[in-house]
Amino acid sequence: MRETDRDRQREATRRRLYEESIAEIAREGLEAASVDRITKAAGTSRTAYYFHFPHKESVIEMLNQRLGNEVSAALGELPAEAGFDDALKAANAVIVRFFGEGRLLASAAATVWLSTRPVDRARALLIARVLRDHRVVPLDAEELVDRLLIMQWMTVLGWSVGQHESLAESLTVLIELMLHGVRRPSARAPGAPTPHQPPRAPAARRVFTTSRTVKQMGEALHA
């Protein structure tokens, strides 16, 4: 079917409304974002806004789709032999770059994702990566990835409200928790030098995802 001038005009209006909505939400947050300000900046009407986006969350759902596409592209570029940890690092790098310092936008994105939990290609690629990684304890791959994604978005949400100073560092902690569980330093007197530890051969890393570990992950990330 040929694209008409009306189709092109409608798509241009949708794009303007989307861009102005994202800018407004990034400045004001999702709840405080004003449809009137958005439509004024886009040079259109409230009727046009609600034609394209039934509610403000629809804009964020579209934003999250864009993020999912970028994560999928990064995962698709990984070599076949890359492990689950490599996939997590690639996904986290995209998330950090995508949100930059936009905490209000990240808060809106995390809130909408956690309330809807969409199934997308990025999730499927992570599940496939789990199934190919022999270091991962053979649990249900879908359950593992779903728990990971929830914790990933909870970390984004925590950063967006100021619980974590650095999103990149917090997501790195999440990888460590997924791969090794919670690590506790050995007890020693305050100020005492760390005892010398002879070098040890690196052990194969495994992923533990029992309900107890997931609870510990949440407690550690919000400590």
C-alpha positions in Angstrom: 0.0 0.0 0.0 1.4 3.4 -1.0 2.1 5.9 1.7 0.0 9.0 1.2 0.8 12.6 2.2 -1.7 12.3 5.0 0.1 9.2 6.3 3.4 11.1 6.3 1.8 14.1 8.0 0.3 11.8 10.7 3.6 10.1 11.3 5.4 13.4 11.6 2.8 14.6 14.1 3.3 11.4 16.1 7.0 11.8 16.1 6.8 15.4 17.3 4.4 14.5 20.1 6.7 11.6 21.1 9.8 13.8 21.2 8.1 16.6 23.1 6.6 14.1 25.5 9.9 12.6 26.3 11.4 16.1 26.8 8.6 17.0 29.2 8.8 13.8 31.2 12.5 14.1 31.5 12.1 17.7 32.9 9.0 17.1 35.1 8.5 13.4 35.7 5.7 11.2 34.4 3.0 12.4 36.8 3.7 16.1 36.6 4.1 16.1 32.8 1.5 18.3 31.2 -0.3 17.2 28.0 -1.1 20.9 27.3 2.6 21.9 27.4 3.4 18.9 25.2 0.8 19.7 22.5 1.8 23.4 22.6 5.4 22.6 22.0 4.5 20.2 19.3 2.2 22.7 17.6 -0.9 20.4 17.7 -4.0 19.6 19.8 -5.0 17.4 22.7 -7.2 15.5 20.3 -4.1 14.6 18.2 -2.2 13.7 21.3 -4.8 11.2 22.5 -5.2 9.8 19.0 -1.6 8.7 19.0 -1.1 8.1 22.7 -4.1 7.0 24.8 -2.2 8.0 28.0 1.3 9.3 29.0 2.4 5.8 29.8 2.0 4.9 26.1 4.9 7.2 25.4 7.1 5.5 27.9 6.1 2.1 26.5 7.4 3.3 23.2 10.6 4.5 24.8 11.1 1.1 26.5 10.6 -0.5 23.1 13.4 1.6 21.7 15.6 0.6 24.6 14.7 -3.1 24.1 15.7 -2.7 20.4 19.0 -1.2 21.3 19.7 -4.0 23.9 18.7 -6.6 21.3 21.1 -5.1 18.8 24.0 -5.2 21.3 23.3 -8.8 22.3 23.1 -9.8 18.6 26.6 -8.4 18.0 28.1 -10.7 20.7 30.1 -13.7 19.4 28.5 -17.1 19.8 31.0 -18.1 22.5 30.2 -15.1 24.7 28.9 -16.1 28.1 25.9 -14.9 30.1 28.1 -12.4 32.0 29.1 -10.9 28.7 25.5 -10.5 27.7 24.7 -8.8 31.0 27.6 -6.4 30.6 26.5 -5.5 27.1 22.9 -4.9 28.2 23.9 -2.8 31.1 26.2 -0.7 29.0 23.2 0.1 26.7 21.0 1.0 29.7 23.6 3.4 31.2 24.1 5.1 27.8 20.4 5.3 27.1 19.4 7.1 30.2 22.6 9.2 30.7 21.8 11.4 33.7 18.0 11.5 33.0 16.8 10.2 36.4 13.2 11.3 36.0 13.0 9.6 32.6 14.6 6.5 34.0 12.1 6.5 36.9 9.2 6.7 34.5 10.6 3.9 32.3 11.3 1.6 35.2 7.9 2.2 36.8 6.1 1.4 33.5 8.2 -1.6 32.7 7.7 -3.1 36.2 4.0 -2.6 36.0 3.7 -4.3 32.5 6.7 -6.6 32.2 6.6 -6.8 28.4 8.0 -9.8 26.6 10.5 -8.7 23.9 13.4 -9.9 21.8 16.0 -8.8 24.3 14.5 -11.2 26.9 14.5 -14.0 24.3 18.2 -13.3 23.4 19.2 -13.4 27.1 17.3 -16.7 27.6 19.2 -18.2 24.6 22.5 -17.0 26.0 21.7 -18.7 29.4 21.0 -22.0 27.6 24.3 -21.9 25.8 26.4 -21.0 28.9 27.6 -24.3 30.6 28.6 -22.3 33.7 25.0 -21.5 34.6 23.3 -23.8 37.0 20.7 -25.7 35.0 17.6 -24.0 36.4 14.7 -22.7 34.3 16.2 -20.2 31.9 13.0 -18.1 31.6 12.7 -17.8 35.3 16.3 -16.8 35.6 16.1 -14.1 33.0 12.8 -12.8 34.3 14.3 -12.4 37.8 17.3 -10.7 36.3 15.2 -8.2 34.4 13.1 -7.3 37.4 16.3 -6.7 39.5 17.8 -4.8 36.6 14.8 -2.4 36.4 14.6 -2.2 40.2 18.3 -1.0 40.1 17.4 1.6 37.5 14.5 2.7 39.7 16.7 2.9 42.8 19.2 5.0 40.9 16.5 7.3 39.5 15.3 8.2 43.0 18.8 8.7 44.4 19.4 5.5 46.2 22.5 4.7 44.1 25.0 7.3 43.0 26.2 5.5 39.9 23.9 3.5 37.6 26.9 1.8 36.0 28.4 0.7 39.3 25.0 -0.5 40.6 24.4 -2.6 37.5 27.9 -4.0 37.9 27.0 -5.1 41.4 23.9 -6.8 40.1 26.1 -8.8 37.7 28.3 -9.9 40.6 25.3 -10.9 42.6 23.9 -12.9 39.7 27.1 -14.7 39.1 28.5 -15.2 42.6 25.7 -14.5 45.1 26.3 -12.2 48.1 30.0 -11.9 49.1 30.9 -11.0 52.7 34.4 -9.8 53.6 36.2 -11.9 56.2 36.1 -10.5 59.7 39.2 -8.7 61.0 40.1 -6.0 63.5 39.6 -2.5 62.2 42.7 -1.1 60.6 44.4 -4.5 60.5 46.2 -5.3 57.3 44.6 -7.7 54.9 46.4 -11.1 55.3 48.3 -12.3 52.4 46.4 -14.8 50.3 48.3 -17.1 48.0 47.2 -16.9 44.3 44.5 -19.4 43.4 43.5 -20.8 40.1 40.3 -19.1 38.9 37.2 -21.2 39.4 34.5 -21.6 36.9 31.8 -19.1 37.7 28.2 -20.3 38.3 24.9 -18.5 38.6 22.8 -19.1 41.7 19.2 -18.0 41.5 17.4 -19.6 44.5 14.7 -17.5 46.1 17.0 -16.9 49.1 19.7 -15.4 46.8 17.2 -13.2 45.0 16.1 -11.9 48.4 19.7 -11.2 49.3 20.2 -9.4 46.0 17.4 -7.0 46.8 18.7 -6.4 50.3 22.3 -5.8 49.1 21.2 -3.4 46.3 19.1 -1.3 48.7 21.5 -1.4 51.6 
